[in-house]
Amino acid sequence: MAATLVLFHTNLRVGDNPALTAAAELGPVVPVYILDETFGRPLGGASRWWLHRSLQSLANSLKGLGAPLVLRMGDMLDTVKNIVDETGATRVFLQHGYDPTVQRGETALHDWGAKSDVEIKRFAGQVLFPPEQIRTQQDKPYTVFSPFWRTCLKQAAFAPLVRCDTITPVAKQPSSLELDALNLLPNGFDWTQSLAEAFTPGEAQALDTLDAYLDEGLKSYKEMRDHPGHAPGTSKLSAHLRFGEISPRTIWHRTQDAIARAPELARDGEWFLRELGWRDFSYHLLHHFPSLPEKPLRPAFNDFPWTDGPSAELEAWQKGLTGFPIVDAGMRQLWQTGWMHNRVRMIVASFLVKELLIHWREGEAWFWDTLVDADPASNTASWQWAAGCGADAAPYFRIFNPVLQGEKFDGDGAYVTRFVPELKNLPQKYLHKPWEAPTAVLEEAGLKLGEDYPHPIVDRKHARTRALAAFQSIKAEKP
Ligand SMILES: Cc1cc2nc3c(=O)[nH]c(=O)nc-3n(C[C@H](O)[C@H](O)[C@H](O)COP(=O)(O)OP(=O)(O)OC[C@H]3O[C@@H](n4cnc5c(N)ncnc54)[C@H](O)[C@@H]3O)c2cc1C
């Protein structure tokens, strides 16, 4: 019986994986992961660590079902051709992706399949609502979230989840690289230990994380999702979703089940699913505006007077040494754990682009390298949103005040003192503005500003005036 090659890329799971289930029903399956740095954006360091662990977990699951995972490196199309030749497979099944480079790769596969009599079939699964399916009444893509989500909700009738209980392997297995040969882990100094303390990649952990969150966290999602210092706050599912260890449909169904069991969860559950909607919205934007990673959605921002190139201020931001405690706590959380709380992502992004006037692409690139959930759609869409040049973006005059944001969302300083421990003896009143503490208070707290913790790197009043002038110098047009 002819075999089917199943390509894994951003669907590193065996549960609710329509491509895998369909292939397993047809006969023998060759599960394959190909590391091709041109099929999707080349991964940053933290994502490479996650991918290594995730592939380990996927390989174990597939082995348990009956077929080993084949690992290869190199050009996607050439490698697929080789494996098809080696196994005599007549079909290639994969999950449809929306990253522009992935779409180019899929088209190349499709064209080759049509010429070579190999069936190439793409399955939905990366998002809840495929971008091509959601259109405005004028048959255009959406650029504002709320109407986008209202339209999505009208189409929210999902088929039941699919499962795969057993896989028939091919008689002659193609060769596979060892996982270490993909070179995903850092050479030399291993900085990934703290990531491993914060997260466990893999499908089993993704499902456990979701279930634990639905049991413990969902009931206070709306109220606590903006408070970074107090667990569980948000679900921390983002990296699991990014690598497709869990399908968004699984989250949708299990959340609806939780609401059906406990109707008092309805308000928080709907809010939680709405956030998942922002992920879909990001993919909607990336699909319809494929230049999103490089170019501002609002053309007026092409002329925005960003400050040039790498600078001491950019470095201070990256290292969490700006002198603004909530910004520094966020940047250190990112460095230590590979993740940052959403509220704090908004604060640090606003600080970079508005207070320091540093190009959003510098921030986006740093996040891309350091986040375990670095996502080609959500990261670029969110950075453009923060800079004011994206869809549904914050108005230019909305400049997050890091002191007020800190006091509002981390009033007791639980978050700031966890990641900026040098401030832990300061009275709460000064935790988000240590420069205002009288000398005696600083002495009592054993804190020397400028030595133990930096003075603020910008004068906020001046920075705000400069930002407003810069934003007024361009005409903000709709995309
Ligand atoms: C500047 C900036 C950069 C960002 N970069 C990324 C990124 O690279 N990857 C990424 O997944 N998210 C990104 N986000 C969105 C958001 O911060 C994270 O998705 C969220 O913090 C993940 O935590 P969670 O899983 O606990 O979220 P929860 O609140 O539990 O939400 C559940 C899921 O919904 C999705 N989600 C929630 N909020 C958003 C949002 N605003 N935009 C898109 N999806 C959302 C995520 O997949 C998340 O896992 C960024 C936000 C900002 C402001």
The ligand as a MOL file (V3000), in Angstrom:
LIG
                    3D

  0  0  0     0  0            999 V3000
M  V30 BEGIN CTAB
M  V30 COUNTS 53 58 0 0 0
M  V30 BEGIN ATOM
M  V30 1 C 5.1370 43.8840 21.7860 0
M  V30 2 C 4.4200 42.5610 21.8810 0
M  V30 3 C 4.9760 41.4270 21.2960 0
M  V30 4 C 4.2900 40.1990 21.3500 0
M  V30 5 N 4.8630 39.0960 20.7570 0
M  V30 6 C 4.2000 37.9030 20.7910 0
M  V30 7 C 4.7670 36.7440 20.1850 0
M  V30 8 O 5.8490 36.7800 19.5770 0
M  V30 9 N 4.0850 35.5750 20.2840 0
M  V30 10 C 2.8670 35.4810 20.9320 0
M  V30 11 O 2.2960 34.3910 21.0000 0
M  V30 12 N 2.3030 36.5750 21.4760 0
M  V30 13 C 2.9280 37.7780 21.4410 0
M  V30 14 N 2.3570 38.8770 22.0330 0
M  V30 15 C 0.9790 38.7560 22.5680 0
M  V30 16 C 0.8490 38.3720 24.0420 0
M  V30 17 O 1.6850 39.1690 24.8350 0
M  V30 18 C 1.1540 36.9080 24.3180 0
M  V30 19 O 0.4390 36.0750 23.4310 0
M  V30 20 C 0.7430 36.5140 25.7530 0
M  V30 21 O 1.4430 37.3040 26.6860 0
M  V30 22 C 1.0260 35.0600 25.9770 0
M  V30 23 O 0.7580 34.7030 27.2980 0
M  V30 24 P -0.3810 33.6700 27.6450 0
M  V30 25 O -0.2310 32.4590 26.8260 0
M  V30 26 O -0.3660 33.5020 29.1340 0
M  V30 27 O -1.6770 34.4690 27.1820 0
M  V30 28 P -3.2180 34.3000 27.5570 0
M  V30 29 O -3.6780 35.6240 28.0840 0
M  V30 30 O -3.4680 33.1310 28.4060 0
M  V30 31 O -3.9190 34.1410 26.1430 0
M  V30 32 C -4.1580 32.8680 25.5160 0
M  V30 33 C -3.5190 32.8630 24.1440 0
M  V30 34 O -4.0810 33.8750 23.3200 0
M  V30 35 C -3.0690 34.4280 22.4620 0
M  V30 36 N -2.9230 35.8540 22.7610 0
M  V30 37 C -3.1760 36.4840 23.9300 0
M  V30 38 N -2.9850 37.8140 23.8000 0
M  V30 39 C -2.5810 38.0120 22.5190 0
M  V30 40 C -2.2320 39.1770 21.7660 0
M  V30 41 N -2.2820 40.4070 22.2900 0
M  V30 42 N -1.8660 39.0200 20.4700 0
M  V30 43 C -1.8330 37.7900 19.9000 0
M  V30 44 N -2.1750 36.6590 20.5720 0
M  V30 45 C -2.5390 36.7750 21.8620 0
M  V30 46 C -1.7850 33.6890 22.7600 0
M  V30 47 O -1.6310 32.6470 21.8210 0
M  V30 48 C -2.0240 33.1530 24.1570 0
M  V30 49 O -1.2970 32.0060 24.4570 0
M  V30 50 C 3.0300 40.1190 22.0050 0
M  V30 51 C 2.4910 41.2680 22.6020 0
M  V30 52 C 3.1800 42.4730 22.5490 0
M  V30 53 C 2.5610 43.6900 23.1990 0
M  V30 END ATOM
M  V30 BEGIN BOND
M  V30 1 1 1 2
M  V30 2 1 2 3
M  V30 3 2 2 52
M  V30 4 2 3 4
M  V30 5 1 4 5
M  V30 6 1 4 50
M  V30 7 2 5 6
M  V30 8 1 6 7
M  V30 9 1 6 13
M  V30 10 2 7 8
M  V30 11 1 7 9
M  V30 12 1 9 10
M  V30 13 2 10 11
M  V30 14 1 10 12
M  V30 15 2 12 13
M  V30 16 1 13 14
M  V30 17 1 14 15
M  V30 18 1 14 50
M  V30 19 1 15 16
M  V30 20 1 16 17
M  V30 21 1 16 18
M  V30 22 1 18 19
M  V30 23 1 18 20
M  V30 24 1 20 21
M  V30 25 1 20 22
M  V30 26 1 22 23
M  V30 27 1 23 24
M  V30 28 2 24 25
M  V30 29 1 24 26
M  V30 30 1 24 27
M  V30 31 1 27 28
M  V30 32 2 28 29
M  V30 33 1 28 30
M  V30 34 1 28 31
M  V30 35 1 31 32
M  V30 36 1 32 33
M  V30 37 1 33 34
M  V30 38 1 33 48
M  V30 39 1 34 35
M  V30 40 1 35 36
M  V30 41 1 35 46
M  V30 42 1 36 37
M  V30 43 1 36 45
M  V30 44 2 37 38
M  V30 45 1 38 39
M  V30 46 1 39 40
M  V30 47 2 39 45
M  V30 48 1 40 41
M  V30 49 2 40 42
M  V30 50 1 42 43
M  V30 51 2 43 44
M  V30 52 1 44 45
M  V30 53 1 46 47
M  V30 54 1 46 48
M  V30 55 1 48 49
M  V30 56 2 50 51
M  V30 57 1 51 52
M  V30 58 1 52 53
M  V30 END BOND
M  V30 END CTAB
M  END
